[in-house]
Amino acid sequence: MLDYGVIQPRLQRLYDWSARELDLPGLRGLVHHLDPVYVCPFADRHVWVPPDGALPRLLRRLTNPRT
């Protein structure tokens, strides 16, 4: 649940930050529209669809960064 509720919504920012810090711009290409593409192509992104339910939604809401 943490993967879907906390990590996935921040995945692109995490990879962007890592690419800058490590000076590895290619890391940015491993995520496309919040979906990891290092295992399978973007067309097969259905494998990353989060489970529908109250817990993932609650985790996303509780951990959403305030901007």
GITA-V271391 format. One record per residue. N is the residue number from 0. PSI is psi in whole degrees, 0 to 359 (none if undefined). Layout:
# GITA-V271391
N_PSI, N_PSI
This chain:
# GITA-V271391
0_323, 1_323, 2_313, 3_324, 4_332, 5_311, 6_311, 7_318, 8_341, 9_8, 10_313, 11_316, 12_322, 13_315, 14_323, 15_314, 16_314, 17_319, 18_318, 19_310, 20_322, 21_357, 22_46, 23_81, 24_337, 25_340, 26_329, 27_330, 28_357, 29_355, 30_136, 31_115, 32_48, 33_8, 34_128, 35_137, 36_21, 37_347, 38_317, 39_161, 40_159, 41_327, 42_336, 43_26, 44_350, 45_337, 46_343, 47_5, 48_123, 49_152, 50_143, 51_131, 52_170, 53_324, 54_311, 55_321, 56_318, 57_315, 58_317, 59_316, 60_317, 61_330, 62_7, 63_123, 64_137, 65_121, 66_none
